[in-house]
């Protein structure tokens, strides 16, 4: 029934190839250059030109933001749709739908049954979903940017945008500005579904590498990072904690054990970190979710109080990130000598814009060398962190805020004293204590 399906899938992967080093997929540059986006027909093997583009609100976020899903239609014996919505992979064309007949992930399918339910729902609803009247035709192609998560914006979107802007003019439209105003990025506007039946079309821009030019832009107005110090007898340690998912349920016991052991060999000083506000939180489009952000801020204050009570020495607590936006928190992190954070965005805040040693903890499946190497490989200057030994971690229950998958579990440290000793040993090695 689909004699040329393999060729179709191969043509999609060719469109997903990166143009620059892990930045800007071929289909993205094709659309932004005003060229025809073509796909091989699974029925005939001939080339099909994109006939329609849609931007659809895709609710798949802990705060129920309207996040973008891009769908491109190709006319054939049955309509073909290819879709892009995985920002963490640089917005590849990741799903293929053949109207009423077939659907499949085409690029690095994420694990778990929930995502396939999403595809089933979309394949059923796509023919009619969010089919808005066409706006005034675009005068030129549009690059869509502005994810609300600062780390995705910093890592997946901005390097791709800046790389393409170095080659050609790029007209952009933004949804959010979590890192504040940036040169070359248009101010954000509320999410609006879009529908085009003729070029020029719109496209996401994405990649999987935070490169040096982007780091330079983001840190240009921040304090210069001092050269890494050796023989630090009073190290500044960045301690981050989260309760919104992938939560270490006995983190306070781990912190207390670490502080006790560290004081035997040095005079540790701490900066405490948790949730940081996006820089554009005062904008109107945050209104529906502002109560959740306020709740997270209050939660962070409570966490800082708990951690302060564990440390108990006023001179050891330098400050917290309380009330700071994410850019100010990133700037403050440049004063640290070492960090202890969960895996994920909260680590990227401290460790991807500077070469800082540290340790990450997380669900059992993430405590391995592969996770550590991944955290280093995503940034041009990041240092590979240590991870806790997997035998010191046990998963407890699924996070309430993330899809149910092993990497999103809440967890406990089985032996806080052993974990503290391991962490201290790593810190002593990298700081020559």
Residue pairs with C-beta under 8 A, 6 or more apart in sequence:
1 101
2 8
2 42
2 43
2 98
2 102
3 42
3 43
3 45
4 40
4 41
4 42
4 43
4 44
4 45
5 42
7 40
7 42
7 45
8 39
8 40
8 41
8 42
8 80
8 96
9 96
9 104
9 106
10 40
11 38
11 39
11 40
12 39
12 82
12 93
12 96
12 106
12 107
13 106
13 107
14 26
15 25
15 26
15 27
15 30
15 37
15 39
15 93
16 25
16 26
16 27
16 92
16 93
16 107
17 25
17 26
18 24
18 25
18 26
18 90
18 207
19 25
19 26
19 28
19 29
19 164
20 160
20 163
20 164
20 207
21 209
21 211
22 90
22 207
22 208
22 209
23 90
23 159
23 160
23 163
23 206
23 207
23 208
23 209
23 211
24 160
24 163
24 164
24 205
24 206
24 207
25 90
25 91
25 92
25 93
25 206
27 37
27 93
27 203
28 91
28 143
28 160
28 164
28 203
28 204
28 205
28 206
29 164
30 36
30 37
31 37
31 141
31 199
31 200
31 201
31 202
31 203
32 141
32 143
32 164
32 168
32 170
32 203
32 205
33 141
33 168
34 140
34 141
34 199
34 200
36 49
36 50
36 199
37 49
37 50
37 72
37 201
38 47
38 48
38 49
38 50
39 47
39 48
39 50
39 74
39 80
39 82
40 46
40 47
40 48
41 47
41 48
41 74
41 76
41 77
41 80
42 76
42 80
42 98
43 76
43 77
43 78
44 76
44 77
48 74
48 75
48 76
48 80
49 74
50 72
50 73
50 74
50 199
50 201
51 73
51 74
51 75
51 197
52 72
52 73
52 195
52 196
52 197
53 70
53 71
53 72
53 73
53 194
53 195
53 196
53 201
53 202
54 70
54 71
54 72
54 73
54 130
54 131
54 193
54 194
54 195
54 196
55 68
55 69
55 70
55 71
55 144
55 192
55 193
55 194
55 195
55 202
56 68
56 69
56 70
56 71
56 129
56 130
56 193
57 66
57 67
57 68
57 69
57 130
57 191
57 193
58 66
58 67
58 68
58 69
58 85
59 65
59 66
59 67
60 67
60 85
60 118
61 67
61 148
62 244
62 245
62 401
62 402
63 148
63 289
63 292
63 293
64 288
64 289
65 148
65 289
66 191
67 85
67 87
67 147
67 148
68 85
68 144
68 175
68 191
68 204
69 83
69 84
69 85
69 122
70 83
70 84
70 85
70 91
70 144
70 202
70 203
70 204
71 81
71 82
71 83
71 126
72 81
72 82
72 83
72 93
72 201
73 79
73 80
73 81
74 80
74 81
74 82
78 98
78 99
78 100
78 101
79 98
79 99
79 127
80 96
80 97
80 98
80 99
81 96
81 97
81 99
81 126
82 93
82 95
82 96
82 97
82 106
83 93
83 94
83 95
83 96
83 97
83 122
84 91
84 92
84 93
84 94
84 203
84 204
85 91
85 94
85 95
86 92
86 94
86 107
86 108
86 110
87 147
87 152
87 156
87 157
87 204
87 206
88 152
88 156
88 208
89 107
89 108
89 206
89 208
90 156
90 160
90 206
90 207
90 208
91 156
91 204
91 205
91 206
92 106
92 107
92 108
92 206
93 106
93 107
94 105
94 106
94 107
94 108
94 109
95 103
95 104
95 105
95 106
95 119
95 122
96 102
96 103
96 104
96 106
97 103
97 119
97 122
97 123
97 126
99 127
103 119
103 120
103 123
105 119
109 115
110 405
111 405
112 403
112 404
112 405
114 403
114 404
115 403
122 129
130 193
130 195
131 195
132 193
132 194
132 195
133 195
134 195
134 196
134 197
135 194
135 195
137 196
137 198
138 196
138 200
138 201
138 202
139 200
140 171
140 200
141 171
141 199
141 200
141 201
141 202
141 203
142 171
142 172
142 173
142 200
142 201
142 202
142 203
143 161
143 164
143 170
143 171
143 172
143 173
143 202
143 203
143 204
143 205
144 172
144 173
144 174
144 175
144 202
144 203
144 204
144 205
145 153
145 157
145 158
145 161
145 172
145 173
145 174
145 175
145 185
145 204
145 205
146 153
146 157
146 174
146 175
146 176
146 177
146 185
146 188
147 153
147 156
147 157
147 175
147 176
147 178
148 175
148 176
148 178
148 278
149 178
149 345
150 178
150 179
150 276
150 278
150 326
150 345
150 349
151 344
151 345
151 348
151 349
151 352
152 345
153 176
153 178
153 179
154 179
154 210
154 214
154 218
154 348
154 352
154 353
155 207
155 208
155 209
155 210
155 348
155 352
155 378
155 379
156 206
156 207
156 208
157 205
157 206
157 207
158 179
158 182
158 185
158 214
158 217
158 218
159 207
159 209
159 210
159 211
159 213
159 214
160 205
160 206
160 207
161 170
161 172
161 184
161 185
161 205
162 184
162 213
162 214
162 217
163 207
163 211
163 213
164 170
164 205
165 184
170 205
172 184
172 185
172 186
173 186
173 189
173 202
174 185
174 186
174 187
174 188
174 189
175 188
175 189
175 190
175 191
175 285
176 188
176 278
176 280
176 285
177 185
177 187
177 188
177 278
177 279
177 280
177 283
178 278
178 279
178 280
178 326
179 218
179 278
179 279
179 326
179 327
180 279
180 280
180 325
180 327
181 187
182 217
182 218
183 217
188 280
188 283
188 285
190 284
190 285
191 285
194 202
196 202
208 378
209 377
209 378
209 379
209 380
210 352
210 353
210 378
210 379
210 380
210 382
211 380
212 380
212 381
215 352
215 353
215 379
215 380
215 381
218 330
218 353
219 330
219 334
219 353
219 354
222 330
222 331
222 334
223 331
223 334
223 335
225 334
225 354
225 355
228 337
228 355
229 337
229 431
230 431
230 432
231 431
231 432
231 433
232 266
232 337
232 431
232 432
232 433
233 266
233 267
233 433
234 266
234 267
234 268
234 269
235 266
235 268
235 269
235 337
235 338
235 427
235 431
235 433
236 269
236 270
236 271
236 318
236 335
236 336
236 337
236 338
237 262
237 268
237 269
237 270
237 271
237 336
237 337
237 338
237 339
237 340
237 427
238 270
238 271
238 273
238 333
238 336
238 338
238 339
238 340
238 341
238 350
238 356
238 358
239 255
239 270
239 271
239 272
239 273
239 307
239 339
239 340
239 341
240 272
240 273
240 274
240 339
240 340
240 341
240 342
240 346
240 347
240 349
240 350
241 248
241 251
241 272
241 273
241 274
241 303
241 307
241 342
242 274
242 275
242 342
242 346
243 299
243 303
244 275
244 296
244 299
244 401
245 399
245 400
245 401
245 402
245 408
245 410
246 342
246 343
246 344
246 362
246 363
246 399
246 402
246 407
246 408
246 409
246 410
246 411
247 399
247 410
247 411
248 254
248 342
248 361
248 410
248 411
248 412
248 413
249 396
249 410
249 411
249 412
250 412
250 413
250 416
251 413
252 306
252 307
252 310
253 413
253 416
254 361
254 413
254 416
254 419
254 420
255 307
255 310
255 311
256 310
256 416
257 416
257 417
257 419
257 420
258 340
258 419
258 420
258 423
258 424
259 268
259 310
259 311
259 316
260 420
261 417
261 420
261 421
261 424
262 268
262 424
262 427
265 424
265 428
265 433
266 433
267 316
268 316
269 315
269 316
269 317
269 318
270 307
270 311
270 316
270 317
270 318
271 318
271 319
271 320
271 321
271 332
271 333
271 335
271 336
272 303
272 304
272 307
272 308
272 317
272 319
272 320
272 321
273 320
273 321
273 329
273 333
273 341
273 346
273 349
273 350
274 299
274 300
274 303
274 304
274 321
274 346
275 296
275 297
275 299
275 300
276 321
276 324
276 325
276 326
276 328
276 329
276 349
277 293
277 297
277 324
277 325
277 326
278 286
278 325
278 326
279 325
279 326
279 327
280 286
281 290
281 293
281 325
286 293
297 323
300 321
300 322
301 322
304 320
304 322
308 317
311 317
319 332
321 328
321 329
321 332
324 332
326 349
329 349
330 349
330 350
330 353
333 339
333 349
333 350
333 353
333 354
333 356
334 354
336 350
336 356
337 356
337 431
338 356
338 357
338 358
338 427
338 430
338 431
339 347
339 350
339 351
339 356
339 357
339 358
339 359
340 358
340 359
340 361
340 423
341 347
341 350
341 351
341 358
341 359
341 360
341 361
342 360
342 361
342 362
343 360
343 361
343 362
343 363
343 366
343 371
343 375
344 362
347 358
347 360
347 375
347 385
348 378
348 379
350 356
350 358
351 358
351 375
351 379
351 382
351 383
351 385
352 378
352 379
352 381
352 382
353 379
353 381
354 381
355 381
355 382
355 383
356 383
357 383
357 385
357 426
357 427
357 430
357 431
358 383
358 385
358 386
359 385
359 386
359 387
359 388
359 423
359 426
359 427
360 366
360 371
360 372
360 375
360 385
360 386
360 387
361 367
361 387
361 388
361 393
361 413
361 419
362 371
362 387
362 393
362 407
362 411
363 393
363 395
363 406
363 407
363 408
363 409
363 410
363 411
364 390
364 393
364 394
364 395
364 406
364 409
364 411
365 395
365 406
365 407
365 409
366 387
366 407
367 387
367 388
367 389
367 390
367 392
367 393
368 387
368 390
369 387
371 387
372 384
372 385
372 386
372 387
373 384
375 382
375 384
375 385
376 382
376 383
376 384
376 385
386 422
386 423
386 426
388 413
388 419
388 422
388 423
389 422
391 414
392 413
392 414
392 415
392 418
392 419
392 422
393 411
393 412
393 413
393 414
394 411
394 412
394 414
395 406
395 409
395 410
395 411
396 409
396 410
396 411
396 412
397 409
397 410
398 404
398 408
398 409
398 410
399 408
399 409
399 410
402 408
413 419
427 433
